[in-house]
Amino acid sequence: MVWYKMTAMTKIDPAEAASTIIKWCPNYKDIKDDRTQSY
C-alpha cells in the first residue's frame, strides 16, 4: 500500500487521493475488480 503512505504524508482529502491514484494508474478499478487475473 505504497500509495496510501504517500497520500497520508501529503495529507490530502480522500477524494483527491482517489483521483491521484486513478491518474497514476488509469486501470486501477479494473485491477481491483478483476480478482481472477494473475500478473
Summary of the structure (lengths in Angstrom):
residues: 39
radius of gyration: 11.4
end to end distance: 17.1
largest distance: 33.1
contacts: 63
relative contact order: 0.13
helix: 67%
strand: 0%
